[in-house]
């Protein structure tokens, strides 16, 4: 008989709704602070900036061929997706400006360097002189060339 009250109490406890632990909301996205114009040209906190360590293909108006324009669209979309899911950023200017008077520097997103990410993904070349030509047949021996295997892999 003494087991009946205990069993009844256990059944009632099992029926009570479980309280979910209180989780802190994730930090806000950086979308309101970083806007993508091209993969290597962004607006950070209202200032136009250019990445110092990546040369991405040019968009339609400035592209030298159709393939470069398509590559630019793909690279910019990749960066937009990174920005949309990122929680932190930091732009460190290197003290230079480009021909359009944009600050040149390094942008880290969630602690990772954006220029390095673009290069590793095959979406940007390294800035070298002469500039990497996105319209010529690609050679992995070309100075500053992105990793060829990533240009054609499906992600």
C-alpha positions in Angstrom: 0.0 0.0 0.0 2.8 2.4 0.7 3.9 2.1 -3.0 0.6 3.5 -4.3 1.2 7.2 -3.2 4.8 7.1 -4.5 3.8 5.6 -7.9 0.9 8.2 -8.2 3.4 11.0 -7.4 5.8 9.7 -10.1 3.0 9.6 -12.7 1.9 13.1 -11.9 5.5 14.4 -12.1 5.9 12.7 -15.5 2.8 14.6 -16.8 4.0 18.0 -15.8 5.4 20.1 -18.7 9.2 20.2 -18.7 10.7 23.7 -18.6 13.2 24.3 -21.4 16.4 25.9 -20.3 16.7 29.6 -21.0 19.0 30.1 -23.9 20.6 33.5 -24.6 19.6 34.7 -28.1 22.4 34.5 -30.7 24.2 37.8 -31.3 22.8 39.8 -34.1 24.0 39.3 -37.7 26.5 41.7 -39.1 24.3 42.4 -42.1 23.4 45.9 -40.8 27.1 46.8 -40.6 28.6 45.1 -43.7 27.2 45.3 -47.2 28.6 43.4 -50.2 29.2 45.3 -53.5 31.6 42.8 -55.0 33.4 39.9 -53.3 36.4 42.1 -52.6 34.6 45.5 -52.3 32.3 46.1 -49.4 30.7 48.8 -47.3 31.7 48.5 -43.7 30.0 50.8 -41.2 29.2 53.2 -44.0 32.7 53.3 -45.6 33.7 51.8 -48.9 36.5 49.3 -48.5 38.6 47.0 -50.7 40.3 43.9 -49.5 44.1 44.1 -49.5 44.8 40.4 -50.0 42.2 39.3 -52.6 41.5 40.2 -56.2 38.0 39.0 -57.1 36.6 38.9 -60.6 34.9 42.1 -61.8 31.1 42.4 -62.1 29.2 42.9 -65.3 29.9 46.6 -65.9 33.7 46.2 -65.4 34.2 42.6 -66.4 36.5 42.0 -69.4 34.5 38.9 -70.5 31.3 37.1 -69.7 33.1 34.4 -67.7 34.5 37.0 -65.4 31.1 38.5 -64.8 29.6 35.1 -64.0 32.5 34.3 -61.7 32.0 37.7 -60.0 28.3 36.9 -59.3 29.2 33.6 -57.8 32.0 35.1 -55.6 29.8 38.0 -54.4 26.9 35.6 -53.5 29.3 33.5 -51.5 30.4 36.5 -49.5 26.8 37.7 -49.0 26.0 34.3 -47.5 29.0 34.5 -45.2 28.0 38.0 -44.1 24.4 36.9 -43.5 25.5 34.1 -41.1 28.4 35.9 -39.4 28.2 37.3 -35.9 31.3 39.4 -35.7 33.6 41.4 -38.0 36.6 43.7 -37.9 38.1 45.8 -40.7 41.7 46.7 -40.3 42.9 49.3 -42.8 46.5 49.0 -44.0 46.8 52.8 -44.5 46.4 52.8 -48.2 43.5 53.8 -50.5 42.8 52.6 -54.0 42.1 54.6 -57.2 38.5 55.0 -56.1 39.6 56.4 -52.7 38.4 53.3 -50.9 40.2 52.3 -47.7 42.3 49.1 -48.4 42.7 46.6 -45.6 41.8 43.2 -44.1 38.3 42.1 -43.1 37.8 39.3 -40.6 34.5 37.6 -40.3 33.9 35.5 -37.2 37.7 35.6 -36.7 38.6 34.4 -40.3 40.2 36.6 -42.9 37.8 37.1 -45.8 40.6 37.5 -48.4 42.1 34.2 -47.4 38.7 32.5 -47.5 38.1 33.8 -51.0 41.5 32.6 -52.2 41.2 29.2 -50.6 37.7 28.8 -52.2 39.1 29.7 -55.6 36.8 32.8 -55.7 39.6 35.4 -55.8 43.3 35.6 -56.8 46.0 37.2 -54.9 46.7 40.9 -55.9 49.8 40.8 -58.0 51.2 42.8 -60.9 50.2 42.2 -63.6 46.8 41.4 -62.3 45.4 38.0 -62.7 43.4 37.8 -65.9 40.1 36.1 -65.3 39.4 35.9 -69.1 42.5 33.9 -70.1 42.8 30.2 -69.8 43.5 29.5 -66.2 46.8 28.0 -65.2 47.7 27.0 -61.7 51.2 28.3 -62.5 49.9 31.8 -63.1 51.2 34.3 -60.5 48.5 34.9 -57.9 46.1 32.3 -59.4 43.4 30.8 -57.2 43.4 27.1 -56.4 42.2 25.6 -59.7 40.6 22.5 -58.1 38.1 24.8 -56.2 37.1 26.7 -59.3 35.3 23.7 -60.7 34.2 21.8 -57.6 30.5 21.8 -56.6 30.0 23.1 -53.1 
